[in-house]
């Protein structure tokens, strides 16, 4: 069993930065990666960034070059550093635990409560 708690969301002007945190506790067999998703009103939840236990990362095209996913193993925490934010980034951001295999991410049904990110124009 794993519990995830996101924090760090808020209101920021376009071009600004924000860092999200996901504190994780517990673990189950099959989890070797963590990910960030976001979901805007009326849209599907979308994969934003993935980090594996080995430290490899992958990003959605929409955030490449602007967002960075990282981890602090000692604190059991995953971060999403968001720079040069755009109004299109406005969404609820969720942390997820899952598995990464051969370049694909497979989410398990373990989600945080979400944290709202609002980017004003």
Residue, then its C-alpha position, 0 to 999 in steps of 0.5 A: x500500500x502506498x499513500x501520496x500527498x501533493x503540495x506546492x500548488x498555487x497561483x503564479x503569473x505566466x513566466x513564473x515558476x513553481x515547485x510541486x512536492x509529492x510525499x510518498x509512504x509505503x510500497x508494493x511490488x511492481x512500483x519502480x517509478x513515480x509520475x506527475x499527471x495533470x487534469x484541466x477542467x473538461x479534459x482527460x488526466x494527462x501524463x506530464x513527467x515520469x521518473x524511474x527508480x534508476x533515475x531516468x526521466x521522460x516528459x510530455x512534449x508540452x512541458x519539455x524544456x520547462x519542467x523537471x521531475x526529480x526525487x529525494x530518496x532520503x525524504x521519499x519525496x518526488x518533485x516537479x519543478x515548473x519553470x516558464x509557466x504558461x496559462x495552458x499549464x493550469x490544472x490540478x496536478x496529481x502524483x502517481x505510483x506505477x511501473x516503467x517498462x521499456x519506455x512506457x509508464x503503467x500507472x497503478x491506482x494510487x493517487x494523491x489528492x491533487x494540488x491546484x496550479x493556476x497560471x494567470x496571463 
